[in-house]
Amino acid sequence: MLKLLLHLMFFLSGIATVLIGQVLPVLSRSFGLNDLYAGFFFPAQFSGSIIGTLVSGRFARRNDHKNAVVAGGVCFCVGILLLTAASYAACLSGFFVLGLGVGLTLPSINMVIVELSPDRSGPALSFLNFFWGLGAIVCKPFVDAFSSETNFIGTALILAVAIAVTTILLIFTSVEAKPHERMDAADPNSTPIWRHPVAWAIAAFNLVHVGFESGMGGWLTTYAGRLPGEMPAVWLSPTLLYFLLFVIGRGAAPILFRFLDDNKMLFLGLFIVAAGMVLALSADSVALLGAGAALAGFGTSWLFPTNISRFSKTFGPEATRRATPLFVAGTIGAALSTWLVGFISDAAGGLWFGMLVLGGCSVVLIVIQTTLALRTDAGKGRKS
């Protein structure tokens, strides 16, 4: 029952996390915002997420992941309802509280799955994040179905009720305590993970990659609205294609893992992402943007869970108790990239210039991954 509820919460978290990108055009019209001021919603959400991630780390040290998820569910509900307020300041507050929910739930659920499947953490995390991707796919058509051009109250109410019900069920779901999983943060025998440069390289990868994913999820809908033409079917938007291929990639990842190791999987995904961004940034129509977004979505799909799995494999199962900086780095990257897209767009006079930030992210990720792969190969050579 616990696993079922956690996967359901991850699905709903996927909707809530990318909601900002889908309601951004509605809020921009309602408040008359330019890209710079619309972009402030992103750091509001991600600053909340940073704080939530830090708090989730305290829950983790007490082996209390379930209550972290419950607290996150409450924050989701409050934040989503605040987004419907007729005030720019209230909406900013809503995104901040929603971000608290993201920071509390996503790291906690990921770490529970790592602990439950230590020998197959990569495929297990890909399967878990498959549900997040399903939520991200559903988000745009869900918003379109229950929203108008000026408000999304119906969308907010339905999502808040669904999360509230799941949270209540989690409260009454028992979790067997595992004493051996409890870890004293001051244990002198514990590995000094964050004194190791590889740990920070993995965190840097997370920073840039989560920044890329958040930038695509946050700005793709707005960017598509500024290109000429439209998709063959109105519902087949670049944003939906991005998340659809994202989910398909998550489903395909366990199969690919049978033939490729972590480093090869990461390189494969990164080169597909780079190809997708070249196509997306050179697109002069919504249809071509959709093709590039689909490629980027497929390529990025297994990068996050594989990087998290790499962290656990490198530093051992106990690393799940000290993974907070890893998730904080991702949240900082999300805040920086999404805000930077809006800032550059406003300064340069076009969103295309802002989207170049995301193209640059794909290049930086290849550089970081190459560095990490070389260190891995060197380590294997010394052991042999």
C-alpha positions in Angstrom: 0.0 0.0 0.0 2.8 2.4 0.9 4.5 1.9 -2.5 1.2 2.5 -4.3 0.5 5.7 -2.5 4.1 7.0 -3.0 3.9 6.3 -6.8 0.4 8.1 -6.8 1.9 11.0 -4.9 4.8 11.1 -7.4 2.2 11.3 -10.3 0.4 14.2 -8.6 3.7 15.9 -7.8 4.5 15.7 -11.5 1.4 17.7 -12.2 2.0 20.2 -9.4 5.7 20.7 -10.3 5.2 21.7 -13.9 1.9 23.5 -13.3 3.8 26.8 -13.3 4.7 26.5 -17.0 1.1 25.7 -18.0 -0.5 28.5 -16.0 2.2 31.1 -16.8 0.4 32.4 -19.9 -2.9 32.7 -17.9 -1.2 34.6 -15.1 0.8 36.8 -17.5 -2.5 37.9 -19.2 -4.3 38.3 -15.9 -1.7 40.6 -14.3 -0.3 42.1 -17.6 3.2 40.8 -17.0 6.3 40.9 -19.2 8.8 38.0 -19.3 10.9 39.5 -16.6 8.1 39.7 -14.0 6.5 36.4 -15.1 9.9 34.9 -14.5 9.8 35.9 -10.8 7.3 33.1 -10.3 10.1 30.5 -10.9 12.6 31.7 -8.2 9.6 31.9 -5.8 8.7 28.3 -6.4 12.3 27.0 -6.3 13.3 29.0 -3.3 10.5 27.3 -1.5 11.8 24.0 -2.9 15.3 24.6 -1.6 13.9 25.2 1.9 11.7 22.1 1.6 14.6 20.0 0.5 16.7 21.2 3.5 13.8 20.3 5.8 13.4 16.9 4.1 17.0 16.2 5.0 16.2 16.6 8.7 13.3 14.1 8.3 15.7 11.8 6.5 18.2 11.8 9.4 15.4 10.6 11.6 14.3 8.0 9.1 11.0 9.8 8.9 10.4 10.0 5.1 6.6 9.4 5.3 6.0 12.5 7.5 8.1 14.5 5.1 5.8 13.4 2.2 2.7 14.2 4.3 4.0 17.7 5.1 4.7 18.2 1.5 1.2 17.2 0.5 -0.2 19.8 2.8 2.0 22.5 1.3 1.0 21.4 -2.2 -2.7 21.9 -1.3 -2.2 25.3 0.3 0.1 26.6 -2.4 -2.1 25.5 -5.3 -5.1 27.2 -3.8 -3.1 30.4 -3.3 -2.4 30.5 -7.0 -6.0 31.3 -7.7 -5.9 34.6 -5.7 -6.4 37.9 -7.6 -3.1 39.3 -6.4 0.4 39.0 -7.9 1.9 38.9 -4.4 -0.4 36.1 -3.3 0.5 34.1 -6.4 4.2 34.5 -5.6 3.4 33.3 -2.1 1.5 30.3 -3.6 4.4 29.3 -5.8 6.7 29.5 -2.8 4.5 27.2 -0.7 4.0 24.9 -3.7 7.8 24.8 -3.9 8.0 23.7 -0.2 5.8 20.7 -1.2 8.1 19.8 -4.1 11.2 20.0 -1.8 9.6 17.9 0.9 8.1 15.1 -1.3 10.4 14.5 -4.3 13.7 13.8 -2.4 12.0 11.8 0.3 10.1 9.5 -2.1 13.3 9.0 -4.2 15.3 8.0 -1.2 12.7 5.6 0.0 12.8 3.8 -3.4 16.6 3.7 -3.3 16.6 2.1 0.1 13.9 -0.4 -1.0 15.8 -1.4 -4.1 19.5 -0.9 -3.4 20.7 -3.5 -6.0 18.5 -2.2 -8.8 18.2 1.5 -7.9 18.6 2.8 -11.4 15.6 0.8 -12.9 13.5 1.3 -9.8 14.0 5.1 -9.8 13.3 5.2 -13.6 10.0 3.4 -12.9 9.2 5.8 -10.0 10.0 8.8 -12.1 7.9 7.4 -14.9 4.9 8.3 -12.8 6.2 11.9 -12.3 6.5 12.0 -16.1 2.9 10.8 -16.5 1.8 13.7 -14.3 3.8 16.1 -16.3 2.1 14.8 -19.5 -1.3 15.1 -18.0 -0.7 18.6 -16.7 -1.2 20.7 -19.9 -4.4 18.9 -21.2 -5.6 18.9 -17.6 -5.1 22.7 -17.3 -6.7 23.3 -20.7 -9.7 21.2 -19.9 -10.6 22.9 -16.6 -9.3 26.4 -17.1 -10.2 29.5 -19.1 -8.0 32.2 -20.6 -8.3 34.2 -17.4 -8.5 31.7 -14.5 -7.7 28.1 -13.6 -9.8 27.7 -10.4 -11.3 24.4 -11.6 -7.9 22.9 -12.2 -6.6 24.1 -8.8 -9.5 22.7 -6.9 -9.4 19.2 -8.5 -5.6 18.9 -8.1 -5.7 20.1 -4.4 -8.5 17.6 -3.5 -6.6 14.7 -5.2 -3.4 15.5 -3.3 -5.4 16.0 0.0 -7.0 12.6 -0.3 -3.6 10.9 -1.1 -2.0 12.7 1.9 -4.8 11.6 4.3 -4.4 8.0 3.1 -0.6 8.2 3.7 -1.2 9.4 7.3 -3.1 6.2 8.0 -0.6 3.9 6.2 1.7 2.2 8.6 5.4 2.0 7.9 7.6 -0.7 9.5 10.6 0.9 11.2 14.0 -0.5 10.2 16.4 0.3 13.0 19.5 -0.6 10.9 18.6 2.2 8.5 18.9 4.8 11.2 22.1 6.8 11.1 23.8 9.1 13.4 25.0 12.2 11.5 28.0 12.4 13.8 29.1 8.8 13.2 32.9 8.9 12.9 32.9 5.8 10.7 30.6 7.3 8.1 32.1 8.2 4.7 32.9 12.0 4.4 30.9 12.2 1.2 30.9 15.9 0.7 34.7 16.1 1.1 35.0 14.1 -2.1 35.2 16.1 -5.4 33.2 13.4 -7.2 30.2 14.1 -4.9 30.2 17.7 -5.9 30.6 16.8 -9.6 27.5 14.7 -9.4 25.8 17.5 -7.6 26.9 19.9 -10.3 25.4 17.5 -12.9 22.1 17.6 -11.0 22.2 21.4 -10.8 22.5 21.8 -14.5 20.3 19.0 -15.5 17.4 19.9 -13.2 17.8 23.4 -14.4 17.4 22.2 -18.0 14.3 20.2 -17.2 12.7 23.0 -15.3 13.5 25.5 -18.0 11.9 23.3 -20.7 8.9 22.6 -18.5 8.5 26.2 -17.5 9.0 28.1 -20.8 8.2 25.7 -23.6 4.5 26.5 -23.7 5.1 30.3 -23.7 7.8 29.9 -26.4 5.6 27.7 -28.6 2.9 30.5 -28.5 5.3 32.9 -30.1 6.2 30.8 -33.1 4.2 30.8 -36.4 2.0 27.8 -37.3 0.5 25.1 -35.2 0.6 21.4 -34.7 -1.5 19.1 -37.0 -3.7 18.5 -33.9 -4.4 21.3 -31.5 -3.8 19.1 -28.4 -0.5 17.9 -29.8 1.6 20.7 -28.4 5.4 20.8 -28.1 5.0 20.7 -24.3 2.9 17.6 -24.5 5.4 16.0 -26.9 8.3 16.8 -24.6 6.6 15.1 -21.6 5.2 12.3 -23.7 8.6 11.3 -25.0 10.0 11.9 -21.5 7.6 9.2 -20.1 8.3 6.9 -23.0 12.0 7.2 -22.3 11.4 6.4 -18.6 9.6 3.3 -19.7 12.4 2.3 -22.2 15.2 3.0 -19.7 15.0 -0.4 -17.8 15.3 -2.2 -21.2 18.3 -0.1 -22.3 20.0 -0.7 -18.9 20.2 -4.4 -19.9 22.8 -3.4 -22.6 24.4 -0.2 -21.3 26.0 0.8 -18.1 25.3 4.1 -16.3 27.9 6.1 -18.1 26.9 4.9 -21.5 23.2 5.6 -20.7 24.1 9.1 -19.6 26.1 9.9 -22.7 23.3 8.5 -24.9 20.7 10.7 -23.2 22.9 13.8 -23.4 23.6 13.5 -27.1 19.9 13.0 -27.8 19.1 16.1 -25.7 21.8 18.2 -27.6 20.3 17.1 -31.0 16.8 18.0 -29.8 17.9 21.4 -28.6 19.7 22.2 -31.9 16.4 21.3 -33.7 14.3 23.3 -31.3 16.4 26.4 -31.3 16.6 26.4 -35.1 12.8 25.8 -35.5 10.8 28.4 -37.4 7.5 26.7 -36.8 5.6 25.0 -33.9 5.8 21.7 -35.7 9.6 21.7 -35.9 9.8 22.9 -32.2 7.6 19.9 -31.3 10.0 17.6 -33.0 13.0 19.1 -31.2 11.1 19.1 -27.9 10.2 15.4 -28.4 13.9 14.5 -28.9 15.0 16.5 -25.9 12.3 14.9 -23.7 13.3 11.4 -24.7 17.0 12.1 -24.1 16.6 13.7 -20.7 14.1 11.1 -19.3 16.6 8.8 -17.6 19.3 11.3 -16.7 18.0 12.3 -13.3 17.4 8.8 -11.9 20.7 7.5 -13.3 22.6 10.3 -11.7 20.9 9.7 -8.4 21.7 6.0 -8.7 25.3 6.8 -9.5 25.5 8.8 -6.3 24.2 5.9 -4.3 26.4 3.3 -6.0 29.5 5.5 -5.5 29.1 6.2 -1.8 27.0 3.3 -0.6 23.3 2.9 0.6 24.0 5.1 3.7 24.5 8.0 1.3 20.7 8.4 1.1 20.8 10.0 4.5 23.3 12.6 3.3 22.0 13.4 -0.1 20.4 16.7 0.8 23.1 18.9 -1.0 22.5 16.8 -4.2 18.8 17.8 -4.2 19.5 21.4 -3.1 21.9 21.7 -6.1 19.1 20.6 -8.4 16.7 23.1 -7.0 19.1 26.0 -7.2 19.8 25.0 -10.8 16.0 25.1 -11.5 15.6 28.5 -9.9 18.6 30.0 -11.8 17.8 28.6 -15.2 14.1 29.5 -15.3 14.8 33.0 -14.0 17.7 33.5 -16.4 15.6 32.5 -19.4 13.1 35.3 -18.5 15.8 37.8 -17.7 17.7 37.3 -20.9 14.5 37.3 -22.9 13.5 40.6 -21.5 17.0 42.1 -21.9 17.6 40.9 -25.4 14.1 41.5 -26.7 13.1 37.9 -27.5 12.4 34.6 -25.8 14.7 32.7 -28.3 17.7 34.4 -26.7 16.5 33.2 -23.3 16.0 29.6 -24.6 19.7 29.6 -25.5 20.3 29.1 -21.8 18.9 25.6 -22.1 21.0 24.8 -25.2 24.0 25.8 -23.1 22.9 23.5 -20.3 23.1 20.5 -22.7 26.7 21.4 -23.6 27.8 21.9 -20.0 26.2 18.5 -19.0 28.3 16.7 -21.7 31.4 18.3 -20.3 30.6 17.3 -16.7 29.6 13.8 -17.7 32.9 13.4 -19.7 34.9 14.4 -16.6 33.0 12.0 -14.3 33.3 9.1 -16.8 37.1 9.7 -17.1 37.4 9.6 -13.3 35.4 6.4 -13.2 37.5 4.7 -15.9 40.7 5.8 -14.1 39.4 4.3 -10.8 38.6 1.0 -12.5 42.1 1.0 -14.0 43.7 1.5 -10.5 41.6 -1.3 -9.1 42.6 -3.8 -11.8 
